[in-house]
Amino acid sequence: MRSRSATKSAISRLKWPAVLATVMAVSAVLSQPASAATPDVLAMTGYTPSQGPVGTVVKITGTGFVAADIVQFNGTTAAVSSVNKKGTKLTTAVPPLATSGPLTVTDPVTGQTVGIPGEIFQITTGIHADPAHAWPGQHITIAGSALAPDVLEQLSLGGEMIEDVRTNAQGDFQVGFDVPWTERTGRIPIVLVDPAYGQILSILEILEQWPQYGHDPQRTSDNPVDTGIKGSNVGGLKVRWTSDLGGISRTSPIVAGGDVYVGNDDDLVAEDAVTGAVKWTFTTGDLIFGSPAVDNGIVFVSSYDGFLYALGASDGHFVWRFPTGGTGASPLVSKGVVYMPDAEGFLWALGETDGHLIWDSSPGSGNLQSPAIANGVVYAGDDDGNLYAFKAKTGAQLWSLNVGGVANSVSVEGGTILVPSADGFLYAVSASTHGFLWHASEGTSDYGSVASTSTAVFISNDYFVRAVDLATGTILWTYETGFIGPQSPAYANGIVYFSDDAGLFALSASTGAFLWGHTPKTGYFDTSSPVISGGLLYEGYEGSSPSVGGGVYVYGP
């Protein structure tokens, strides 16, 4: 058997004669030496670093660069990440399957190619995920460079085997991979076992999703781990992309699996969460008012045609549907079960994969709002004035409490159930004693759900946003604003987001101080609740006319 050092030596002998020949050939056609660079004339004066594995970010200096330029590492084309306004700095990254050799930039119009004569970019050993930050369910590419050639290698993510990959004659590989929907948020190791170099490590950052209305099964509207937007950069949020879907969008956006889902008239539309490109559209039989929910690769959405639909998240293919009656409520997903209320007072529990009925309950005659779940108990309120608690496994009713009419989804924070009531108050109810803890004024009878943390509750309603102490109901601060309809606020990383009839805004969660705001283009009217995921802020806009359709605005630092 060849030793590790012998294997490395063999790899080197295989590559360098070809590399030197390529360097000589490319050097002969490079347009000019670095010292001849002049403004607006395509020229390369240098690049850094001069070596690195696949995925390494490389900054090229020179003149005359534009975004359409073709960058190649020894003939393998790489994407241009950015070019500064002066055209003197171009950023790229080592692409999969690149080999050591000249680094060049080519003008696609004139065909002029520039580089540094006699210099090469050395490809070194490593692995890389693209993108390096991904949502569960998202498709990524994993590539390796300068490994042992023509061998089968073990690739794993977070300790779980992905597959065996085979390197090519240059010791490179590239494979596509779907991040498991069950993958936990945070930094996850990607490990490759190579016969020449042993274990090779890279890191994949798994992003926190916002997979259903209110973010989580408790409907807290709190993203507890996303820190991409913070106090130091929120003031500089800019529009990353927008979409105009042509119809009227009445739902809040949902972000999962690298996509954003939004209802538009009777369509459910899936857009790329980073670019906004429409991936697929599914048409139901009537209008969609309730926000969709996503779990384990399936999207659930209710329509006023009387059905709850289950669709494949990747391409929108039909999976199953269940008759629930026309409703504007949003489905709730938790531990493989979909909970869906209807307008006739029924609450249904269905199996995620095939829609089989697990249980149903009809506690009253009122219109049930979207439910929440915590500690094995499902909570839902109706417009007849009652809050109900059901055992999640069986649907057995545990208790009920009259709260004056529930006008939106309840939420659960710790042992406290937060109930927006039709009498203009937010009620805090004990999950253990089933009694009232406190109440705080929300305004009139037009309000949404709340956002909550372990210490505070955030209310947006009528003409103000208010922070309330979770334990006592004491008002901590109030911020006056424009008219706020039934949409709810959202919380992440010390910032409260809310929308009113003028636009989308951000406040300090501790003081209520104004941090940022944006007014959309004329003609939009905002009825959506904000969503924070992957370091970006998403907001849906309803639209107001055939010429100004509804869609999504996405902001980032």
C-alpha positions as CSV (number, residue, x, y, z in Angstrom):
1,M,0.0,0.0,0.0
2,R,1.3,3.5,-0.9
3,S,2.0,5.7,2.2
4,R,0.4,9.0,2.8
5,S,3.5,10.9,1.8
6,A,3.9,8.8,-1.3
7,T,0.3,9.5,-2.2
8,K,0.9,13.3,-1.9
9,S,4.0,13.0,-4.0
10,A,2.1,11.2,-6.7
11,I,-0.6,13.8,-6.7
12,S,2.0,16.5,-7.2
13,R,3.7,14.7,-10.1
14,L,0.4,14.3,-11.8
15,K,-0.5,18.0,-11.6
16,W,2.5,20.2,-12.1
17,P,3.6,19.4,-15.7
18,A,0.2,20.2,-16.9
19,V,0.0,23.3,-14.8
20,L,3.3,24.7,-16.0
21,A,2.3,24.1,-19.6
22,T,-1.0,26.0,-19.1
23,V,0.8,28.9,-17.4
24,M,3.1,29.3,-20.3
25,A,0.2,29.2,-22.8
26,V,-2.0,31.6,-21.0
27,S,0.9,34.0,-20.2
28,A,1.4,34.4,-24.0
29,V,-2.1,35.8,-24.5
30,L,-2.5,38.0,-21.5
31,S,-3.0,41.5,-22.8
32,Q,-0.6,43.6,-20.8
33,P,1.7,43.6,-17.8
34,A,0.4,44.9,-14.5
35,S,2.4,48.1,-14.7
36,A,0.6,49.2,-17.9
37,A,-2.8,49.5,-16.2
38,T,-4.8,52.7,-16.9
39,P,-8.3,53.7,-15.7
40,D,-11.2,52.1,-17.6
41,V,-8.8,49.8,-19.5
42,L,-9.2,46.2,-18.5
43,A,-6.1,45.2,-16.6
44,M,-5.2,43.0,-13.6
45,T,-2.6,44.3,-11.1
46,G,-2.9,41.6,-8.4
47,Y,-5.1,39.2,-6.4
48,T,-5.2,37.9,-2.9
49,P,-4.9,35.3,-1.6
50,S,-2.7,33.5,-4.1
51,Q,-3.8,30.0,-3.0
52,G,-6.8,28.3,-1.3
53,P,-9.3,25.4,-1.5
54,V,-12.6,25.5,-3.3
55,G,-14.9,28.2,-2.0
56,T,-12.0,30.6,-1.1
57,V,-13.0,34.2,-1.6
58,V,-10.5,36.0,-3.9
59,K,-10.2,39.7,-4.3
60,I,-8.8,40.9,-7.7
61,T,-7.4,44.4,-8.2
62,G,-7.0,46.2,-11.5
63,T,-9.0,48.5,-13.7
64,G,-12.0,48.3,-16.0
65,F,-13.8,45.5,-14.2
66,V,-17.6,45.0,-14.7
67,A,-20.0,42.5,-13.3
68,A,-20.3,40.8,-16.7
69,D,-16.6,39.9,-16.8
70,I,-15.7,36.2,-17.1
71,V,-13.4,35.0,-14.3
72,Q,-11.6,31.7,-14.7
73,F,-9.3,29.6,-12.5
74,N,-7.2,27.7,-15.0
75,G,-10.1,27.6,-17.4
76,T,-12.9,26.9,-14.9
77,T,-15.4,29.7,-14.8
78,A,-16.2,31.3,-11.4
79,A,-19.1,33.6,-10.5
80,V,-18.4,37.3,-10.0
81,S,-19.7,38.2,-6.5
82,S,-19.2,42.0,-6.7
83,V,-17.4,44.8,-8.5
84,N,-16.9,48.2,-6.9
85,K,-18.1,51.4,-8.6
86,K,-14.7,52.4,-9.9
87,G,-14.2,49.0,-11.5
88,T,-10.9,48.5,-9.6
89,K,-11.9,45.7,-7.3
90,L,-13.6,42.4,-8.3
91,T,-14.6,39.7,-5.8
92,T,-15.0,36.0,-6.8
93,A,-14.5,32.6,-5.2
94,V,-12.7,29.4,-6.2
95,P,-15.3,27.3,-8.1
96,P,-15.8,23.6,-7.8
97,L,-13.6,21.4,-10.0
98,A,-11.0,24.2,-10.5
99,T,-7.4,23.2,-10.8
100,S,-4.1,25.1,-10.1
101,G,-3.2,27.5,-12.9
102,P,-3.6,31.1,-14.1
103,L,-6.3,33.3,-12.7
104,T,-7.8,35.4,-15.6
105,V,-10.5,38.0,-16.3
106,T,-12.1,38.2,-19.7
107,D,-14.2,40.9,-21.3
108,P,-17.1,39.0,-22.8
109,V,-17.6,41.8,-25.5
110,T,-14.1,42.2,-26.8
111,G,-12.7,38.9,-25.8
112,Q,-9.7,40.6,-24.1
113,T,-8.2,38.4,-21.4
114,V,-5.9,39.7,-18.6
115,G,-4.0,38.2,-15.8
116,I,-0.6,38.2,-14.0
117,P,2.0,36.7,-16.4
118,G,3.9,33.8,-14.9
119,E,1.8,33.6,-11.7
120,I,-0.7,30.8,-10.8
121,F,-3.4,30.4,-8.3
122,Q,-2.6,27.3,-6.2
123,I,-5.7,25.1,-5.4
124,T,-5.2,23.5,-2.0
125,T,-7.0,20.8,-0.1
126,G,-10.4,21.5,1.4
127,I,-14.2,21.1,1.2
128,H,-16.9,23.8,0.9
129,A,-20.7,24.1,1.0
130,D,-22.5,26.6,-1.3
131,P,-24.3,28.4,0.1
132,A,-22.4,28.3,3.4
133,H,-25.6,29.4,5.2
134,A,-28.8,27.4,4.4
135,W,-32.2,26.7,5.7
136,P,-33.4,23.1,6.6
137,G,-34.8,21.6,3.4
138,Q,-32.7,23.8,1.1
139,H,-30.6,22.3,-1.7
140,I,-26.9,23.0,-1.5
141,T,-23.7,22.0,-3.3
142,I,-20.7,20.4,-1.5
143,A,-17.4,20.4,-3.3
144,G,-13.9,19.3,-2.5
145,S,-10.5,20.2,-4.0
146,A,-6.9,18.8,-4.2
147,L,-7.8,15.5,-2.5
148,A,-6.6,12.0,-3.2
149,P,-7.5,11.2,-6.9
150,D,-9.9,8.6,-8.0
151,V,-11.0,7.3,-4.6
152,L,-14.3,6.8,-2.8
153,E,-14.6,9.1,0.3
154,Q,-17.1,9.3,3.1
155,L,-19.0,12.6,3.5
156,S,-21.1,13.4,6.6
157,L,-23.2,16.3,8.0
158,G,-23.5,16.7,11.7
159,G,-22.3,13.2,12.3
160,E,-24.8,11.6,9.9
161,M,-23.6,10.1,6.7
162,I,-24.6,11.9,3.5
163,E,-23.1,9.6,0.9
164,D,-19.9,8.3,-0.5
165,V,-18.4,10.6,-3.1
166,R,-15.7,9.7,-5.7
167,T,-13.0,12.2,-6.6
168,N,-11.9,12.7,-10.2
169,A,-8.3,12.4,-11.5
170,Q,-7.4,15.8,-10.1
171,G,-8.8,14.9,-6.6
172,D,-11.9,17.1,-6.9
173,F,-15.6,16.3,-6.5
174,Q,-19.0,18.1,-6.5
175,V,-22.3,16.8,-5.2
176,G,-25.8,18.2,-4.7
177,F,-27.5,17.7,-1.3
178,D,-30.8,18.6,0.4
179,V,-30.3,19.7,4.0
180,P,-32.6,17.5,6.2
181,W,-35.8,19.3,7.2
182,T,-35.1,18.1,10.8
183,E,-31.5,19.6,10.9
184,R,-31.1,21.8,14.0
185,T,-30.2,25.5,13.8
186,G,-26.6,26.5,14.3
187,R,-23.1,25.6,13.1
188,I,-23.1,22.1,11.7
189,P,-19.8,20.3,10.8
190,I,-19.3,18.8,7.3
191,V,-16.6,16.1,7.5
192,L,-14.9,14.3,4.6
193,V,-12.6,11.3,5.3
194,D,-9.8,11.3,2.8
195,P,-7.2,8.5,2.5
196,A,-4.3,10.9,2.0
197,Y,-5.3,13.8,4.3
198,G,-7.5,12.2,6.9
199,Q,-10.5,14.2,8.2
200,I,-11.2,17.4,6.4
201,L,-13.7,19.8,8.1
202,S,-16.0,22.6,6.9
203,I,-18.9,24.4,8.6
204,L,-22.5,24.8,7.4
205,E,-24.5,27.4,9.1
206,I,-28.2,26.3,9.5
207,L,-30.5,29.2,9.5
208,E,-33.6,29.6,11.6
209,Q,-36.8,29.3,9.6
210,W,-40.1,31.1,10.1
211,P,-42.2,28.1,9.0
212,Q,-45.7,29.2,10.1
213,Y,-47.7,32.1,11.3
214,G,-46.2,33.2,14.6
215,H,-42.9,31.5,13.8
216,D,-43.4,28.5,16.2
217,P,-46.2,26.2,17.4
218,Q,-46.6,28.5,20.4
219,R,-47.2,31.5,18.0
220,T,-44.7,33.7,19.9
221,S,-43.6,35.6,16.7
222,D,-40.1,35.6,18.3
223,N,-37.1,34.4,16.3
224,P,-34.8,33.6,19.2
225,V,-31.5,32.9,17.3
226,D,-31.4,35.1,14.3
227,T,-28.8,37.9,14.9
228,G,-28.2,39.1,11.3
229,I,-30.1,42.3,12.0
230,K,-29.1,44.1,15.1
231,G,-29.1,47.5,16.7
232,S,-25.9,48.5,15.0
233,N,-27.1,47.8,11.4
234,V,-30.9,48.0,11.5
235,G,-30.9,51.7,10.6
236,G,-29.2,50.8,7.3
237,L,-31.7,48.2,6.2
238,K,-32.2,48.4,2.4
239,V,-34.6,46.7,0.0
240,R,-32.9,43.4,-1.2
241,W,-35.8,42.5,-3.6
242,T,-39.5,42.9,-4.2
243,S,-42.1,41.0,-6.0
244,D,-45.3,42.1,-7.7
245,L,-47.5,38.9,-8.1
246,G,-50.3,40.8,-9.9
247,G,-53.1,39.8,-7.6
248,I,-54.1,40.7,-4.0
249,S,-51.8,39.1,-1.3
250,R,-53.7,38.6,2.0
251,T,-51.3,36.4,3.9
252,S,-48.1,36.9,5.9
253,P,-45.0,35.4,4.2
254,I,-43.6,32.2,5.5
255,V,-39.9,31.3,5.1
256,A,-38.7,27.7,5.0
257,G,-36.4,25.5,2.9
258,G,-34.8,28.5,1.2
259,D,-38.1,29.7,-0.1
260,V,-40.8,32.3,0.9
261,Y,-44.4,31.3,0.5
262,V,-47.3,33.7,0.2
263,G,-50.9,33.6,-0.8
264,N,-52.0,35.7,-3.8
265,D,-55.7,35.7,-4.7
266,D,-56.4,32.0,-5.0
267,D,-52.7,31.0,-5.7
268,L,-50.0,29.9,-3.4
269,V,-46.7,31.2,-4.7
270,A,-43.2,30.0,-3.8
271,E,-40.3,32.4,-4.3
272,D,-36.6,32.0,-3.8
273,A,-35.9,33.5,-0.3
274,V,-32.7,35.2,-1.5
275,T,-33.5,36.3,-5.0
276,G,-37.3,36.5,-5.2
277,A,-37.4,34.3,-8.3
278,V,-40.8,32.5,-8.6
279,K,-40.3,28.8,-8.3
280,W,-43.8,27.5,-8.6
281,T,-47.5,28.4,-8.3
282,F,-50.4,26.3,-7.1
283,T,-54.0,27.4,-7.8
284,T,-56.8,26.6,-5.3
285,G,-60.5,27.0,-6.0
286,D,-61.0,30.3,-4.1
287,L,-59.2,33.1,-2.2
288,I,-56.4,32.4,0.4
289,F,-56.5,34.4,3.6
290,G,-54.6,32.2,6.1
291,S,-50.8,32.1,6.1
292,P,-49.4,28.7,4.9
293,A,-47.3,26.4,7.1
294,V,-44.3,24.2,6.2
295,D,-43.0,21.1,7.8
296,N,-40.9,18.1,6.6
297,G,-41.0,19.2,3.0
298,I,-44.8,19.7,2.8
299,V,-46.6,23.1,2.5
300,F,-50.1,23.4,4.1
301,V,-52.5,26.1,3.0
302,S,-56.2,26.6,3.5
303,S,-58.5,28.1,0.9
304,Y,-62.0,29.5,0.9
305,D,-62.9,26.7,-1.6
306,G,-63.4,24.6,1.6
307,F,-60.2,22.6,1.6
308,L,-56.8,22.4,3.4
309,Y,-54.2,21.5,0.8
310,A,-50.8,19.7,1.3
311,L,-48.3,20.4,-1.4
312,G,-44.7,19.4,-2.1
313,A,-42.4,22.2,-0.9
314,S,-39.9,21.6,-3.7
315,D,-42.2,22.0,-6.7
316,G,-45.8,22.5,-5.5
317,H,-47.0,19.1,-6.5
318,F,-50.3,18.0,-5.0
319,V,-50.0,15.6,-2.0
320,W,-53.5,15.5,-0.4
321,R,-56.4,17.7,0.6
322,F,-59.0,17.6,3.4
323,P,-62.4,19.3,3.5
324,T,-62.5,21.8,6.3
325,G,-65.0,24.3,5.1
326,G,-64.0,27.8,3.9
327,T,-61.9,29.7,6.5
328,G,-59.3,32.4,6.7
329,A,-57.4,30.7,9.5
330,S,-53.8,29.5,9.3
331,P,-52.9,25.9,9.9
332,L,-50.7,24.9,12.8
333,V,-48.0,22.2,12.4
334,S,-46.3,20.4,15.3
335,K,-44.7,16.9,15.6
336,G,-46.1,15.5,12.4
337,V,-49.7,16.7,13.0
338,V,-51.6,19.5,11.2
339,Y,-54.2,21.3,13.3
340,M,-56.8,23.2,11.3
341,P,-60.0,25.0,12.5
342,D,-63.0,25.9,10.4
343,A,-65.8,28.5,10.3
344,E,-68.3,26.0,11.8
345,G,-66.6,25.6,15.1
346,F,-64.6,22.4,14.3
347,L,-60.9,21.8,15.0
348,W,-59.3,19.0,13.0
349,A,-56.1,17.1,13.7
350,L,-54.6,15.5,10.6
351,G,-51.6,13.4,9.8
352,E,-49.0,15.4,7.9
353,T,-48.0,12.8,5.3
354,D,-51.4,11.6,4.1
355,G,-54.0,13.8,5.7
356,H,-55.7,11.0,7.7
357,L,-58.0,12.2,10.4
358,I,-56.5,11.8,13.9
359,W,-59.3,13.5,15.8
360,D,-61.8,16.3,15.5
361,S,-63.6,18.4,18.1
362,S,-66.5,20.8,18.0
363,P,-66.6,22.8,21.2
364,G,-69.0,25.5,20.1
365,S,-70.7,27.1,17.2
366,G,-68.4,30.1,16.8
367,N,-65.7,30.7,14.2
368,L,-62.5,29.2,15.6
369,Q,-59.3,31.1,15.2
370,S,-55.9,29.7,14.3
371,P,-54.7,27.5,17.2
372,A,-51.5,27.4,19.2
373,I,-49.9,24.4,21.1
374,A,-47.7,24.1,24.1
375,N,-46.8,21.2,26.5
376,G,-49.2,18.8,24.8
377,V,-52.2,21.1,24.9
378,V,-53.9,22.9,21.9
379,Y,-55.4,26.3,22.6
380,A,-57.9,28.0,20.3
381,G,-60.5,30.7,20.7
382,D,-63.7,31.5,18.9
383,D,-65.7,34.6,18.2
384,D,-68.5,33.5,20.6
385,G,-66.2,34.6,23.4
386,N,-64.5,31.4,24.6
387,L,-60.9,30.1,24.9
388,Y,-60.7,26.3,24.7
389,A,-58.0,23.9,25.7
390,F,-57.7,20.4,24.1
391,K,-55.5,17.4,24.7
392,A,-53.2,17.3,21.7
393,K,-53.1,13.5,21.3
394,T,-56.9,12.9,21.6
395,G,-58.7,16.1,21.1
396,A,-60.4,15.8,24.4
397,Q,-61.6,19.2,25.7
398,L,-59.7,20.0,29.0
399,W,-61.3,23.3,29.9
400,S,-62.8,26.5,28.5
401,L,-62.9,30.2,29.7
402,N,-65.0,33.1,28.5
403,V,-62.8,36.0,27.4
404,G,-65.3,38.1,25.5
405,G,-64.6,36.8,22.0
406,V,-61.2,35.8,20.5
407,A,-60.5,37.8,17.4
408,N,-57.1,36.3,16.4
409,S,-54.7,33.5,17.1
410,V,-53.8,33.0,20.8
411,S,-50.1,32.5,21.7
412,V,-48.3,30.8,24.6
413,E,-45.3,32.1,26.4
414,G,-44.0,29.8,29.1
415,G,-47.1,29.1,31.3
416,T,-49.1,32.1,30.1
417,I,-51.7,32.1,27.3
418,L,-52.0,35.5,25.6
419,V,-55.5,36.1,24.2
420,P,-56.5,39.0,22.0
421,S,-60.1,39.6,22.9
422,A,-62.9,41.3,21.0
423,D,-63.6,43.6,23.9
424,G,-60.4,45.6,23.2
425,F,-58.2,43.9,25.8
426,L,-55.3,41.5,25.8
427,Y,-55.9,38.8,28.5
428,A,-53.1,36.8,30.1
429,V,-54.5,33.4,31.3
430,S,-52.6,30.8,33.4
431,A,-52.1,27.5,31.6
432,S,-52.1,25.7,35.0
433,T,-55.0,27.3,36.9
434,H,-57.0,28.4,33.8
435,G,-57.7,31.7,35.4
436,F,-57.0,35.3,34.5
437,L,-53.6,36.8,35.4
438,W,-53.9,40.3,34.1
439,H,-55.3,42.3,31.2
440,A,-54.0,45.2,29.2
441,S,-55.8,47.5,26.8
442,E,-55.2,46.8,23.1
443,G,-57.4,49.5,21.7
444,T,-60.7,48.9,19.9
445,S,-61.8,45.6,18.3
446,D,-59.4,45.6,15.3
447,Y,-56.2,43.9,16.4
448,G,-53.8,41.1,15.7
449,S,-51.9,38.5,17.7
450,V,-48.9,39.5,19.8
451,A,-45.2,38.9,19.9
452,S,-43.7,37.7,23.1
453,T,-40.4,36.9,24.9
454,S,-39.8,35.4,28.3
455,T,-40.2,38.9,29.9
456,A,-42.3,41.1,27.6
457,V,-45.3,41.1,25.3
458,F,-45.6,43.4,22.3
459,I,-48.9,44.6,21.0
460,S,-49.6,46.5,17.8
461,N,-53.1,47.9,17.4
462,D,-55.1,50.9,16.3
463,Y,-52.6,53.8,16.4
464,F,-49.9,52.5,18.8
465,V,-47.4,49.8,19.6
466,R,-47.1,48.8,23.2
467,A,-44.7,46.7,25.4
468,V,-46.2,45.0,28.4
469,D,-44.5,43.2,31.2
470,L,-45.3,39.5,30.8
471,A,-45.5,38.8,34.6
472,T,-47.6,41.7,35.6
473,G,-49.3,43.3,32.6
474,T,-47.7,46.7,33.4
475,I,-47.2,48.9,30.3
476,L,-43.5,49.4,29.8
477,W,-43.7,51.8,26.9
478,T,-46.0,53.1,24.1
479,Y,-45.1,54.2,20.6
480,E,-47.7,56.2,18.7
481,T,-48.0,55.5,15.0
482,G,-50.4,55.3,12.0
483,F,-53.4,53.0,11.8
484,I,-52.6,49.3,12.4
485,G,-55.0,46.7,11.3
486,P,-55.1,43.0,12.2
487,Q,-51.4,42.3,11.5
488,S,-49.1,41.3,14.4
489,P,-45.7,42.5,15.4
490,A,-42.6,40.4,15.4
491,Y,-39.5,40.2,17.6
492,A,-35.8,39.2,17.0
493,N,-32.5,40.2,18.6
494,G,-33.8,43.1,20.7
495,I,-35.9,44.7,17.9
496,V,-39.7,44.9,17.5
497,Y,-41.0,45.1,13.9
498,F,-44.5,46.2,13.0
499,S,-46.4,47.6,10.0
500,D,-49.1,50.2,9.7
501,D,-50.9,51.9,6.8
502,A,-47.7,53.8,6.0
503,G,-45.1,51.1,5.9
504,L,-42.8,48.8,8.0
505,F,-40.9,50.0,11.1
506,A,-38.5,48.8,13.7
507,L,-38.4,49.9,17.4
508,S,-36.0,49.1,20.3
509,A,-37.7,46.4,22.3
510,S,-36.3,47.8,25.6
511,T,-37.2,51.5,25.1
512,G,-39.6,51.7,22.2
513,A,-37.3,54.2,20.4
514,F,-37.6,54.4,16.6
515,L,-34.8,52.6,14.8
516,W,-35.8,52.4,11.1
517,G,-38.7,52.6,8.7
518,H,-39.6,52.1,5.1
519,T,-42.6,53.2,3.0
520,P,-43.4,50.9,0.0
521,K,-44.3,52.2,-3.4
522,T,-47.6,54.0,-3.9
523,G,-50.7,51.7,-4.1
524,Y,-49.7,49.1,-1.5
525,F,-51.7,48.6,1.7
526,D,-50.0,46.5,4.3
527,T,-52.0,43.8,6.1
528,S,-49.1,41.4,6.7
529,S,-47.1,40.5,9.8
530,P,-43.3,40.8,9.5
531,V,-41.0,37.8,9.4
532,I,-37.3,37.6,10.3
533,S,-35.3,34.7,8.9
534,G,-31.7,34.2,7.6
535,G,-30.7,37.7,8.5
536,L,-33.4,39.2,6.4
537,L,-36.7,40.9,7.1
538,Y,-39.7,39.9,5.0
539,E,-43.0,41.7,4.7
540,G,-46.1,41.0,2.6
541,Y,-48.0,43.7,0.8
542,E,-51.6,43.4,-0.2
543,G,-51.7,45.5,-3.4
544,S,-54.6,47.9,-4.3
545,S,-55.3,47.7,-8.0
546,P,-54.7,45.6,-11.1
547,S,-51.7,47.8,-11.9
548,V,-50.2,47.5,-8.4
549,G,-50.3,43.9,-7.3
550,G,-49.5,42.3,-4.0
551,G,-46.2,40.6,-3.2
552,V,-43.3,40.6,-0.9
553,Y,-40.7,43.2,0.2
554,V,-37.4,41.8,1.6
555,Y,-34.9,43.9,3.5
556,G,-31.3,43.3,4.7
557,P,-28.4,45.2,6.1
